[in-house]
Amino acid sequence: AQKVTQAQTEISVVEKEDVTLDCVYETRDTTYYLFWYKQPPSGELVFLIRRNSFDEQNEISGRYSWNFQKSTSSFNFTITASQVVDSAVYFCALSGYNTDKLIFGTGTRLQVFP
Amino acid sequence: GAVVSQHPSRVICKSGTSVKIECRSLDFQATTMFWYRQFPKQSLMLMATSNEGSKATYEQGVEKDKFLINHASLTLSTLTVTSAHPEDSSFYICSADGGRGYEQYFGPGTRLTVT
């Protein structure tokens, strides 16, 4: 069975702090994809990143970085120098190789205070 | 590219009535679309997978007769909530398969309130 766990329900930080959102997944597939999405208060999901299981290189995109570790089945997301606009719910998700189905974690609500 | 629209964005209806929500892929064709439901402060739960020209595949626990899905063309899927009740009030989100098997493009969602 596939499962995504985001243990942090809610995180509050002050602007300019760094924050890491944890994601742990379970799957029996040898090939799979991992995703992060942002859901601002408007509700629309914003795609942030997709990572396939064969690519364990960490990725950096501006203030965002992702750490994929197969050994611990984790795909953590770090926001550096957080800003108020980063306030949103962040979802980690998983899909298998031959399926389009996305399994979402329960989400982490990030609040960044000025 | 890869824009998905949903209509309406918000709808309020009376208990017992039916509501139709449209999901359109605006600049690409989608043989597969997905319907999700999200309760307040909760995660997205997949309701069904909609394939163009065939019957939708529903997830366990989702009532087929209550949530009618039609995918009549490569750019349009509809979800009809029949005989809606207050417990059906939720945020419904669709997504469309971009064709590469691992990409989904999400619509902006429809907030349904049943009074």
Interface residues (C-beta under 8 A of the other chain):
Chain A: Y33 Y37 S42 G43 E44 L45 F47 R50 N52 F91 S95 N98 D100 K101 L102 I103 F104 G105 T106 G107 R109
Chain B: T32 F34 K41 Q42 S43 L44 M45 L46 T49 F91 I93 S95 D97 G101 Y102 E103 Q104 Y105 F106 G107 P108 G109 R111
